[in-house]
């Protein structure tokens, strides 16, 4: 569980409290019953070694040098492709004389 540092805004008393992330922050000073505020300090963790930077996992990149972005190539166009021709329109359907005489 994390340790939080608090300071009283009235008397200046400082204290540390081990609290869960789900716990509510402390609001009252145990000495003068004044208002507490959280103190923030630098993080106590340092990453050393390879593998912590985005460029470390890329091949061909020297340490400390950013990787070069990939060069973009223009899209190739096909010049020997045939132009699309529209499909011929379907002929209108006509009724045969036999179909019209039997329907009457």
C-alpha positions as CSV (number, residue, x, y, z in Angstrom):
1,X,0.0,0.0,0.0
2,X,1.2,3.5,-0.8
3,X,2.4,6.0,1.8
4,X,1.0,9.5,1.6
5,X,2.4,12.6,3.1
6,X,0.2,15.3,4.6
7,X,0.8,18.8,6.0
8,X,-1.6,20.9,8.1
9,X,-2.4,24.3,6.6
10,X,-2.9,25.8,10.1
11,X,0.0,24.6,12.2
12,X,2.4,23.2,9.6
13,X,2.5,19.7,11.2
14,X,3.6,17.0,8.8
15,X,2.6,13.3,8.9
16,X,2.7,10.2,6.8
17,X,-0.1,7.7,6.4
18,X,-0.2,4.3,4.8
19,X,-3.5,4.1,3.0
20,X,-5.1,2.0,0.3
21,X,-6.0,3.5,-3.0
22,X,-9.7,3.1,-2.2
23,X,-9.3,5.0,1.2
24,X,-10.5,8.6,1.5
25,X,-7.8,11.1,2.1
26,X,-7.2,12.5,5.6
27,X,-8.8,15.9,6.1
28,X,-8.2,16.8,9.8
29,X,-4.9,17.4,11.6
30,X,-4.4,15.2,14.7
31,X,-2.6,18.0,16.5
32,X,-4.7,21.1,16.0
33,X,-7.7,19.8,14.1
34,X,-6.9,22.1,11.2
35,X,-7.2,21.2,7.5
36,X,-4.7,18.7,6.0
37,X,-3.4,18.8,2.4
38,X,-1.5,16.1,0.5
39,X,2.2,16.7,-0.2
40,X,3.6,15.5,-3.6
41,X,7.2,14.7,-4.1
42,X,9.4,13.2,-6.8
43,X,8.9,9.5,-7.7
44,X,11.3,7.1,-6.0
45,X,11.8,4.8,-8.9
46,X,14.5,5.0,-11.6
47,X,14.5,2.9,-14.8
48,X,18.1,1.9,-15.9
49,X,19.2,-0.3,-18.7
50,X,17.9,-1.0,-22.1
51,X,14.4,-1.7,-23.1
52,X,12.7,1.2,-21.5
53,X,12.6,3.6,-24.4
54,X,10.6,3.3,-27.6
55,X,13.8,3.2,-29.8
56,X,15.5,0.5,-27.8
57,X,13.5,-2.3,-29.3
58,X,14.1,-1.3,-32.9
59,X,16.8,-2.9,-34.9
60,X,19.5,-0.8,-36.5
61,X,19.1,2.1,-34.1
62,X,22.1,3.1,-32.1
63,X,21.7,3.9,-28.4
64,X,20.6,7.5,-28.0
65,X,19.6,8.0,-31.6
66,X,16.0,8.0,-32.6
67,X,14.9,5.5,-35.2
68,X,14.4,6.9,-38.7
69,X,10.8,6.9,-40.0
70,X,10.1,4.6,-42.9
71,X,10.2,6.3,-46.3
72,X,6.9,6.4,-48.1
73,X,6.8,5.3,-51.7
74,X,4.3,6.7,-54.2
75,X,1.6,4.3,-55.1
76,X,2.1,2.5,-58.4
77,X,-0.4,2.9,-61.1
78,X,-1.3,0.4,-63.8
79,X,-1.1,1.8,-67.3
80,X,-1.9,-1.4,-69.2
81,X,-5.2,-1.9,-67.5
82,X,-8.2,-1.8,-69.9
83,X,-10.7,1.0,-69.2
84,X,-14.0,-0.2,-67.8
85,X,-16.8,-0.3,-70.4
86,X,-20.4,-0.1,-69.3
87,X,-22.5,-3.2,-69.7
88,X,-24.9,-3.1,-72.6
89,X,-28.4,-2.1,-71.6
90,X,-30.9,-5.0,-71.5
91,X,-33.4,-5.0,-74.3
92,X,-36.9,-4.1,-73.1
93,X,-39.2,-7.1,-72.7
94,X,-42.0,-7.4,-75.1
95,X,-45.0,-9.6,-74.6
96,X,-45.6,-12.3,-77.1
97,X,-48.9,-12.4,-79.0
98,X,-49.8,-15.8,-77.5
99,X,-49.4,-14.4,-74.0
100,X,-51.7,-11.4,-74.7
101,X,-54.4,-13.4,-76.5
102,X,-54.7,-16.1,-73.8
103,X,-54.9,-13.5,-71.0
104,X,-58.0,-11.9,-72.6
